[in-house]
Amino acid sequence: MRWRWVVVLWIGFGAAALASAASLRVALDDQMAALGDDKGNLTAFNEDLAREICRRLASLCEIDHIRYDDILPGVAAGDYDLGFGNYLRTPERERQVAFSRTLWYSSSRLVGRAGQPPDSDLATLRDARVTAIVGTQQHAYLQRLADKRPLTLLGVSTMADAFALLHDGEADFVLLPVLKTYVLLVGKPPGHYRFYGTPLVADGLGGSVHIALPKARNDLRHAVDRAISDMRGDGSYSRLIRRHFPFSLN
């Protein structure tokens, strides 16, 4: 019996050692901040979520706002412990990194300047110039679709680049995650941009959203999953959502 208690205490000590790690290196997608989301909505939500997870693990958050396409390589290389890029799970990504439990569910939608044909929909769109961020599921889907329609695919590095093409009339539509786009357009002068077509989930355009973690850090992944579960259980996750969004992410 005494040895059983020793084992239990040792397991507890190991969990406590993880929870009291000095710091966690966190990578956040910098695109929303670059577009003027400054401390509002998605940027601030992800940062607040990261800080709450760190707090529950008794760790200091060291946060870097970096390019979207640098987050997964940075996590895979061990440069970051947590990566917040609002990632969908795909087999290719799972070969690089591990993923937390589900945060929320995502879909994609076309966005264009006001004045495009009101019935524009990706399911029937032809002979249009469409842009998407290289490395995303939206860009990969358009690559598969472009030759069949035909569509002119314009790859960009950031959401700012995508909206610059729309603004300058060099692209007709951009395909983006609905939540990212919604929080960007809220508060903007009406009449410039609008959603077209229906939200899309199939073909990798939607699904569950996760935090990326290094594959070798199973201990950290389990601790992060417990923190997310505890936040849902005590209501703090819902309160965090209401602080930043006028709708539920569930």
C-alpha positions in Angstrom: 0.0 0.0 0.0 2.8 2.4 0.9 4.4 1.9 -2.6 1.1 2.6 -4.2 1.0 5.9 -2.5 4.5 6.6 -3.5 3.5 6.0 -7.2 0.5 8.3 -6.8 2.6 11.0 -5.2 5.3 10.7 -7.9 2.6 11.1 -10.7 1.2 14.1 -8.9 4.6 15.6 -8.6 5.2 15.1 -12.3 2.0 16.9 -13.2 2.9 19.7 -10.7 6.3 20.1 -12.3 4.7 20.5 -15.7 2.2 23.0 -14.4 4.9 25.1 -12.8 7.0 25.3 -15.9 8.7 28.7 -15.9 7.2 29.8 -19.2 5.4 28.7 -22.4 6.3 30.1 -25.7 3.2 31.1 -27.7 2.9 32.0 -31.4 -0.2 34.0 -32.4 -1.2 34.8 -36.0 -0.4 38.4 -36.6 -2.8 38.9 -39.6 -5.7 40.3 -37.7 -3.6 42.9 -35.9 -2.1 44.0 -39.2 -5.6 44.6 -40.5 -6.6 46.8 -37.6 -8.1 44.2 -35.2 -5.9 45.8 -32.6 -6.8 44.1 -29.3 -10.3 43.3 -30.4 -12.1 40.2 -31.3 -10.1 37.3 -32.7 -6.6 38.6 -31.9 -7.5 39.5 -28.4 -9.6 36.3 -27.9 -6.7 34.1 -28.8 -4.3 36.0 -26.6 -6.6 35.9 -23.7 -7.2 32.2 -24.2 -3.5 31.6 -24.3 -2.9 33.6 -21.2 -5.7 31.8 -19.3 -4.2 28.4 -20.3 -0.8 29.6 -19.1 -2.3 30.8 -15.8 -3.9 27.4 -15.2 -0.6 25.7 -15.9 1.1 28.2 -13.5 3.3 29.3 -16.4 4.3 32.7 -17.8 3.2 33.3 -21.4 5.9 34.5 -23.8 3.8 35.7 -26.8 5.1 36.4 -30.3 2.8 37.7 -33.1 4.2 36.1 -36.2 3.2 35.3 -39.8 0.5 32.6 -40.2 2.7 30.4 -42.4 5.6 30.5 -39.8 3.5 29.2 -36.9 3.3 25.4 -37.7 7.0 25.2 -38.7 7.9 27.0 -35.5 5.8 24.6 -33.4 7.2 21.6 -35.3 10.8 22.8 -34.7 10.1 23.2 -31.0 10.5 27.0 -31.1 7.0 27.4 -29.7 5.0 25.4 -27.3 1.5 26.6 -28.4 0.5 27.8 -31.9 -2.7 29.8 -32.4 -3.5 30.0 -36.1 -7.1 28.8 -35.8 -6.1 25.5 -37.3 -8.2 22.8 -38.8 -6.8 19.3 -38.4 -5.6 17.7 -41.6 -3.4 14.6 -42.2 -0.6 16.8 -43.6 -0.6 19.0 -40.5 -0.8 16.1 -38.2 2.4 14.8 -39.6 4.0 18.0 -38.4 2.4 18.8 -35.1 0.0 17.6 -32.5 -3.4 19.3 -31.8 -5.4 20.2 -28.7 -9.0 19.3 -28.1 -11.5 21.3 -30.1 -11.9 25.0 -29.5 -14.7 25.8 -31.9 -16.0 24.9 -35.4 -15.1 26.9 -38.5 -16.5 27.4 -42.0 -15.4 29.3 -45.1 -17.1 31.8 -47.4 -16.5 34.0 -50.3 -16.1 37.8 -49.7 -16.2 40.4 -52.4 -16.8 44.1 -52.9 -20.4 45.1 -52.9 -21.8 45.1 -56.4 -20.9 41.6 -57.5 -23.8 39.5 -58.8 -25.8 38.8 -55.6 -26.2 35.1 -56.5 -22.4 34.5 -56.6 -21.6 31.2 -55.0 -18.4 29.1 -55.1 -20.4 26.1 -56.1 -21.2 27.7 -59.5 -18.5 30.4 -59.8 -16.7 30.6 -63.2 -14.3 32.9 -64.9 -13.6 34.9 -61.8 -10.4 36.1 -60.1 -10.3 34.5 -56.6 -7.6 35.0 -54.0 -6.7 33.0 -50.9 -3.8 32.8 -48.4 -1.1 30.4 -49.5 -0.8 27.4 -47.1 -4.4 27.5 -46.0 -7.2 25.0 -46.7 -9.0 27.6 -48.7 -6.0 28.0 -51.1 -5.5 24.3 -51.5 -9.2 23.9 -52.4 -9.1 26.6 -55.0 -6.0 25.0 -56.5 -8.0 21.9 -57.1 -10.9 23.8 -58.4 -9.2 26.5 -60.6 -8.6 24.5 -63.8 -12.1 22.9 -63.8 -14.1 26.1 -63.8 -11.9 28.0 -64.9 -10.9 30.4 -62.1 -7.9 32.7 -61.9 -6.2 31.9 -58.5 -4.2 34.6 -56.9 -2.2 33.4 -53.9 -1.3 36.0 -51.2 0.6 35.9 -47.9 -1.9 37.7 -45.6 -5.5 38.9 -45.3 -4.2 42.4 -45.8 -2.8 41.4 -49.2 -6.1 39.7 -50.1 -8.2 42.8 -49.2 -5.8 45.0 -51.0 -6.4 43.0 -54.2 -10.2 43.4 -53.7 -9.9 47.1 -53.0 -7.8 47.7 -56.1 -10.1 45.7 -58.3 -7.4 43.1 -59.1 -9.5 40.3 -57.5 -13.3 39.6 -57.5 -13.5 37.5 -54.4 -11.4 36.1 -51.5 -12.1 32.8 -49.8 -11.6 33.1 -46.1 -12.7 31.5 -42.8 -16.0 33.1 -41.8 -15.0 34.1 -38.2 -11.8 35.8 -39.2 -13.6 37.8 -41.9 -16.6 38.6 -39.7 -14.6 40.2 -36.9 -12.6 42.1 -39.5 -15.7 43.6 -41.2 -17.6 44.5 -38.0 -17.3 48.2 -37.4 -16.1 48.9 -40.9 -18.1 51.4 -43.0 -21.0 49.5 -44.5 -21.3 49.0 -48.3 -17.7 48.1 -49.1 -17.6 44.3 -48.8 -20.1 41.6 -48.2 -20.3 37.8 -47.9 -21.4 35.8 -51.0 -22.8 32.3 -51.2 -23.3 29.9 -48.3 -20.9 28.9 -45.6 -18.8 25.9 -46.7 -17.5 23.1 -44.5 -16.9 20.1 -46.9 -13.6 19.5 -48.7 -11.5 20.8 -45.9 -13.1 24.2 -45.8 -14.5 23.8 -42.3 -14.4 21.7 -39.2 -13.0 21.7 -35.7 -10.4 24.4 -34.7 -7.4 23.5 -32.5 -4.2 24.8 -30.9 -1.0 23.4 -32.4 1.6 21.8 -30.1 4.9 20.0 -30.6 4.4 16.3 -31.3 6.8 15.2 -28.6 5.1 17.1 -25.9 2.3 14.7 -24.9 2.5 15.9 -21.3 1.9 19.5 -22.4 -1.0 18.5 -24.7 -2.7 16.6 -21.9 -2.3 19.6 -19.6 -3.6 22.0 -22.2 -6.6 19.7 -22.9 -7.4 19.6 -19.1 -7.2 23.4 -18.9 -9.6 23.8 -21.8 -12.0 21.2 -20.3 -11.8 22.9 -17.0 -12.6 26.3 -18.6 -15.6 24.9 -20.3 -16.7 23.2 -17.0 -16.5 26.3 -14.9 -18.0 28.7 -17.4 -14.9 30.8 -18.0 -14.6 29.8 -21.6 -18.1 31.0 -22.4 -17.4 34.2 -20.5 -14.2 34.7 -22.6 -16.2 34.2 -25.8 -18.9 36.8 -24.7 -16.1 39.3 -23.9 -15.0 39.4 -27.5 -17.9 38.2 -29.8 -21.7 39.0 -30.0 -22.3 35.3 -30.8 -21.4 31.8 -29.6 -18.5 29.9 -31.1 -20.0 26.5 -30.2 
